[in-house]
Amino acid sequence: MTAAVISGSPPNTSPVSPQRIIPAGEVLDLNGLRDIEFGDSEDELTRRGILRTDVRGCGQTLAGHAAISPVFVDDRLVLLWLADSTQTTEGVGVGSPLRQVRVRYPELTPLHPPQGTYRLDGLLARDGDRAYLFLHDGRTVRKVIAGYADWAERLFSEGHGPC
């Protein structure tokens, strides 16, 4: 995994603003996207024209999935960082209120970053060896990561990201 730090701004203390409406976008389940599955190899995705390495920016990108960032370990897709318009099958995405996350995923494991860091808190919704990791500011979801549960927990505890 790359060495970028999961970061977030300190909690916003301004009055609560109206909930941002998430535009219709892609839906991700715990297997992956419609044409990409967790565990797929970099070589296979490249051969199928899905993984692009020719785009400038933060590492590899997925053709047709503009702002979703893949994370590979040992040539296998282990996590996806979701774009703002992407939602889980339960309708949770960036901007969703935490009360919605708690209703849709009643069995959540709270994760707290090390003291003295400016990382976001997390909620892990685990289902077998897969999970959604919702990074939040105490009120709303700020980032969504999905994939293998062990890698999501490791990402949270070690502070790695897609860049």
C-alpha positions in Angstrom: 0.0 0.0 0.0 1.1 3.5 -0.5 2.2 5.8 2.2 -0.4 8.6 2.2 -2.0 9.4 5.4 -5.8 9.2 6.0 -6.4 12.8 6.9 -9.3 14.9 7.7 -9.9 18.4 8.9 -10.6 18.9 12.6 -14.3 18.7 13.3 -16.3 21.6 12.0 -17.9 23.6 14.8 -20.1 25.7 12.6 -23.8 25.3 12.6 -25.1 22.2 10.9 -25.7 22.9 7.2 -28.4 21.2 5.2 -27.6 17.7 4.1 -25.9 17.6 0.7 -27.9 15.5 -1.8 -25.7 12.8 -3.4 -26.3 12.7 -7.1 -27.2 9.3 -8.7 -24.0 7.4 -9.2 -22.5 4.0 -9.0 -23.5 1.4 -6.5 -20.8 -0.7 -4.8 -21.4 -3.9 -2.9 -19.0 -6.0 -0.9 -18.0 -7.9 -4.1 -16.9 -4.7 -5.9 -18.4 -2.8 -8.8 -20.3 -4.2 -11.7 -17.2 -5.1 -13.7 -14.5 -5.1 -11.0 -14.3 -7.5 -8.1 -12.1 -7.5 -5.0 -9.3 -10.0 -5.6 -8.9 -9.2 -9.3 -5.3 -8.9 -10.4 -3.8 -5.7 -11.8 -2.8 -7.7 -14.9 -6.3 -8.9 -15.5 -7.9 -5.5 -15.0 -5.2 -3.9 -17.3 -5.8 -6.6 -20.0 -9.6 -5.9 -19.9 -8.9 -2.2 -20.3 -10.3 -1.3 -16.9 -7.1 -0.4 -15.0 -5.4 2.7 -16.4 -1.9 3.7 -15.5 -1.6 6.5 -18.1 -3.6 9.1 -16.2 -1.8 11.8 -14.3 -2.7 12.1 -10.7 -3.0 9.9 -7.7 -1.8 6.5 -9.0 -3.9 4.1 -11.1 -7.5 4.8 -12.1 -10.3 2.7 -13.3 -11.7 3.3 -16.7 -15.3 4.4 -16.5 -15.1 5.0 -12.8 -13.8 8.5 -12.7 -13.1 9.2 -9.1 -12.9 5.7 -7.5 -9.3 4.9 -6.4 -8.2 1.3 -6.3 -5.7 -0.1 -3.7 -3.7 -3.1 -4.7 -1.5 -5.4 -2.5 0.6 -8.1 -4.1 -1.1 -7.5 -7.5 -4.6 -8.0 -6.1 -7.4 -5.4 -5.6 -8.0 -5.2 -1.9 -9.8 -1.8 -1.4 -11.7 0.9 -3.3 -12.0 4.5 -2.1 -15.4 5.6 -3.3 -16.2 8.8 -5.2 -18.7 11.2 -3.8 -21.5 10.0 -6.1 -20.9 6.3 -5.3 -23.1 4.6 -2.7 -23.3 1.3 -1.0 -26.2 -1.0 -1.8 -27.8 0.3 1.4 -27.7 3.9 0.0 -24.8 5.2 2.2 -22.2 7.5 0.7 -20.1 10.6 1.3 -22.4 13.1 3.0 -24.7 10.6 4.6 -25.6 11.4 8.2 -24.3 8.9 10.8 -27.8 8.1 12.0 -28.5 6.7 8.5 -25.3 4.6 8.7 -26.3 3.2 12.1 -29.8 2.3 10.8 -28.5 0.6 7.7 -25.6 -1.2 9.4 -26.7 -2.0 13.0 -23.5 -4.0 13.7 -20.8 -1.4 13.5 -17.4 -1.4 15.1 -16.3 2.1 16.1 -12.6 2.9 15.3 -10.7 5.8 16.9 -7.5 7.2 15.5 -4.4 7.6 17.6 -4.5 10.7 19.9 -2.7 13.7 18.6 -3.6 12.9 14.9 -6.1 14.8 12.7 -7.5 11.6 11.3 -11.2 11.0 11.0 -13.0 8.5 13.3 -14.3 5.3 11.6 -17.1 2.9 11.6 -16.5 -0.6 10.3 -19.4 -2.5 8.8 -18.0 -6.0 8.5 -19.6 -9.0 6.7 -17.3 -12.0 6.7 -14.0 -11.1 5.2 -15.4 -7.9 3.6 -16.3 -4.5 5.0 -17.2 -0.9 4.5 -15.2 1.6 6.3 -17.0 4.9 6.9 -14.7 7.7 8.0 -16.7 10.5 9.6 -16.5 13.8 11.5 -19.0 12.9 14.2 -22.0 13.9 12.1 -21.6 12.8 8.5 -19.6 10.4 6.4 -16.6 12.0 4.8 -14.9 9.1 3.1 -16.0 5.5 2.2 -13.6 2.7 1.6 -14.7 -0.9 0.8 -13.0 -4.2 0.4 -11.3 -6.8 2.5 -12.0 -6.2 6.1 -8.5 -6.9 7.3 -7.0 -4.4 4.8 -9.7 -1.8 5.8 -8.7 -2.1 9.4 -5.0 -2.0 8.6 -5.5 1.1 6.4 -7.3 2.8 9.4 -4.7 1.8 12.0 -1.6 2.5 9.9 -2.9 5.5 8.1 -2.4 4.4 4.5 -4.4 5.7 1.5 -4.6 5.3 -2.3 -2.0 7.9 -3.1 
